[in-house]
Amino acid sequence: MPETELPRPTDAELEILKVLWRRGPSTVREVFETFGESKTTGYTTVLKLMQIMAEKGLVVRDESERAHRYEPAAPEDETQRRLVGDLLRKAFDGSAKKLVMQALSTERASAEELSEIRRMLDELEGKGRP
């Protein structure tokens, strides 16, 4: 499914996707157990969310075994790009500068992160991009 056709995941769906990106293909039980005591979400809620996510196309369900395995339909970086693009258009009128400035003023970046950002900016400038 092309990335433009995938719906924006809800916060709860995004938490499940994060587990699947870290663990790889997983059963509902495995996802539920990963949440452990940090979440108050019950097993049946996780099951229902994952079923809905399969219907929406956010995850792919492998039904070849008794315990169905789910995996993300799109890679993490692709989903992040879609979400950031959405935010960029909706909240920052398409201004990457405003988005970056707000991000850096909201959360303190480490020296390593700032160095990586500088390197990426240098690469972009070298390619003739604005």
N, C-alpha and C positions, 0 to 999 in steps of 0.2 A: 504494500500500500504506500503510495507516495506520501512524503512527509506533510504536504499541505493538507492531505485528507485526514490525518490523524487528529482527533480532538485534543484539546488542552486537558491534561490530567488534573483532577481535583487534588487538594493537599493530601488527602488520605491515599489516593491512587499513586501519587508521587512517592509517598513513603514506601509503598509496596514495590514500586519500580526500583527504588534505591536498593532494596533488599535483593531484588532479582539481578540488578547490575553487579552487585558485589558477589553474590552466591552463584550466579548462573541459574540454569533451569532448576526450578524447585517446586515441591508440592505445597499445597495450602498449609499443611501441618508444619513444614519446614519454615515457611514465611512467618506463620503465627509464632512459632517457638523462637525465631530470631528477635521478634519484638520483645519477648520475655516479659519481665515485670515493668519495663519502661512504658508500656502502653496498657491502657485499660480495655482495649479492643478485644472482644471475644472471638473465638474460633469461627463461629457462624458468620460473624460480621466480616471477617477476613475472607471467608469462602464466598460470600455474596459479592463483596467488592471485586474479587478476582474474576468471578463469573461475569459481572457487568463489564469489567475491563476487557474481557475476551470478546464480548458482544460489540464493544466500541472499537475493537481493533488495537487496543493499547498493548495487549499481550497475546501471545499465541499459545494455545493449549494443545498439548500432546496427549491424546486419549488412548494411546497404544497400550498403556499399562493400567492396572486397577486404580492406582493413585495417579491422577492426572498431574502432569508437570507443566508448569507455565514458564514462559520466557518473554522478555520484552520484545515488542514488535519493532522497536527502533533503538539504536544505540544511545547511550547516555548523552554523549556530546551533541547528537542531533536533536534530542529532546530539549537539552539546555539551550541550544541555538534558537529553537522555535519559541521557547518561553521568554528568552531575553529579547528576541525580535518583537514579540507581542508587547512586552513591557516597554520597549523602546518606542514603539509606535503609539501606544495608549497613554503612557505617563510622561514621556519626554519629547513628544512631537517629532520623533525620529532623530533627535540629537544625541549622538553617541557621546559627545563631550559632557552633556548634562548627566547622562546615565553614569559615566565613569566618575565624574566629580562627586555625585551623590554616593556612589558605592564606596569610594575612597574616604569620604568624610563620615560615613556611617560606621564602617568597620576598619579598624587599623590594619594596614597591610604590613606584613613582615618585610625585613630587608631583602630576603630572598624573593618574595613575591614582587616587590618593587623592581628588583633587578630583572626579573623575568618580563615584567610589563615593559620596561625600557628596551629590552632586547626585541620584544615583539614590535614595539613602535618603530625601532630602527629598521627592522625587516620590512615593515609596511612602507616606510619612507623610501627605502631602497628599491622597492618595486614600483615606485611612482604613484602610490595610492595617497589620497588626501589624508 
